[in-house]
Amino acid sequence: MPLPSSPPLELEVAVFARDPETLDGLTDYLRAAGARALPKRDLLRTERADVIVLFGDDFDSEASDTFVREWVSAPARRCVLILVTSHEPLADCARSDHRAVVLKRPVWGWVLLAAIQSGLRDMTQLAAPGEVRAVGSSANLTT
C-alpha cells in the first residue's frame, strides 16, 4: 500500500469494521498519514470523530441501517461518513446526505484516504459560512 504523500491529516477517524485485518491495516495506514485512528469492532459511537469510516457489510444489516440513519438524522454532528457497502438501500440512505461518500469493496487505504480528503473538502464547500467547526487542520486537505 503506498504511503500518503500529502501533509498529515491531523484528524480523528473512527474506523468501524469486524475484520481484524481490515481494521488493523486501515488504522495503521491512517496513523501513518497523521490521523488519530480509532478502531471500533462494534457500532457504538462513544467518541467524537471528524470522520467515520464504516464497513457496513461487516455488521448485521439492521445494525448498519440504524447506524447510518441515526448519522443522517443528526445534521448537527458535523462529520464525514465514508461508507463501504454493497447494500444499495444502505448506500442510498447515506447518499441522501452531502457529508457521505459511498464506496464498494475492494477498497484500499489510499482510496479511503482520498475519500476522506474529498468528503472534508466537499463538506467545507457546501456549508454555510461559519457553520463548519474546525476539523483537524483543514489547511492540510490538499492532495
HUJORA-V711100 format. One record per residue. N is the residue number from 1. PSI is psi in degrees with one decimal (* if undefined). D_FIRST is the distance of its C-alpha to the first C-alpha in Angstrom with 2 decimals. Layout:
((N:PSI:D_FIRST) (N:PSI:D_FIRST))
//
This chain:
((1:124.5:0.00) (2:141.0:3.82) (3:146.8:6.38) (4:139.3:9.19) (5:-8.0:12.08) (6:169.2:14.77) (7:161.2:17.24) (8:145.6:16.89) (9:-39.4:17.46) (10:46.1:20.25) (11:160.5:20.44) (12:120.2:21.11) (13:115.5:18.81) (14:124.0:20.15) (15:116.6:17.80) (16:112.6:20.03) (17:153.4:18.83) (18:-26.3:20.55) (19:117.7:17.87) (20:-38.4:17.05) (21:-43.3:13.60) (22:-49.5:12.74) (23:-50.1:14.69) (24:-44.2:13.52) (25:-44.1:9.75) (26:-41.7:10.25) (27:-39.0:12.95) (28:-43.3:11.19) (29:-46.2:8.45) (30:-36.9:11.59) (31:-38.8:13.60) (32:-25.5:11.50) (33:-0.7:12.20) (34:1.4:15.81) (35:154.0:16.59) (36:96.9:18.86) (37:129.6:17.13) (38:100.6:19.85) (39:135.1:18.99) (40:123.9:21.74) (41:-3.2:22.67) (42:172.1:25.74) (43:32.9:26.73) (44:119.0:28.84) (45:110.5:28.21) (46:-24.3:29.58) (47:151.9:27.97) (48:139.1:27.76) (49:151.5:24.37) (50:-30.7:23.53) (51:140.6:20.99) (52:126.5:20.92) (53:117.5:18.04) (54:119.6:19.89) (55:84.4:18.81) (56:-33.4:22.39) (57:-13.6:22.51) (58:-17.7:21.81) (59:164.6:25.21) (60:137.0:28.76) (61:-44.6:29.45) (62:-40.4:32.31) (63:-42.4:30.43) (64:-42.7:27.58) (65:-46.8:30.33) (66:-44.5:32.20) (67:-48.7:29.25) (68:-43.2:28.43) (69:-39.9:32.17) (70:-38.9:32.77) (71:-45.7:29.96) (72:-37.1:31.41) (73:3.1:34.89) (74:68.1:34.05) (75:-21.7:33.79) (76:-21.0:34.74) (77:94.7:31.47) (78:81.7:29.53) (79:161.9:25.90) (80:142.1:23.30) (81:123.0:22.36) (82:109.9:19.11) (83:123.7:20.25) (84:111.4:18.25) (85:157.3:21.09) (86:0.9:22.86) (87:104.5:26.22) (88:-42.6:27.88) (89:-37.2:30.58) (90:-43.4:28.10) (91:-43.0:26.03) (92:-40.1:29.35) (93:-46.1:30.42) (94:-41.5:27.34) (95:-16.2:27.64) (96:-9.7:31.20) (97:130.0:29.93) (98:-11.6:28.51) (99:-4.6:26.26) (100:146.4:24.15) (101:127.0:21.13) (102:130.7:20.86) (103:158.4:17.93) (104:150.2:17.94) (105:151.0:15.64) (106:145.8:13.34) (107:139.6:11.26) (108:162.7:7.60) (109:-44.1:7.03) (110:-30.6:7.30) (111:-43.9:10.24) (112:-39.8:11.75) (113:-44.4:11.65) (114:-38.3:13.43) (115:-39.8:15.73) (116:-49.3:16.65) (117:-41.9:17.55) (118:-44.4:19.42) (119:-41.5:21.23) (120:-40.8:22.40) (121:-45.1:23.57) (122:-43.5:25.41) (123:-40.8:27.00) (124:-40.8:28.26) (125:-32.5:29.72) (126:-17.0:31.43) (127:150.7:32.94) (128:151.0:36.46) (129:132.2:36.95) (130:-3.2:36.84) (131:-38.1:35.42) (132:127.6:31.81) (133:158.9:31.56) (134:126.1:29.55) (135:109.4:25.91) (136:-129.0:24.11) (137:89.2:24.36) (138:-23.5:24.58) (139:-16.5:24.80) (140:19.8:21.10) (141:1.4:20.15) (142:145.1:19.98) (143:*:16.89))
//
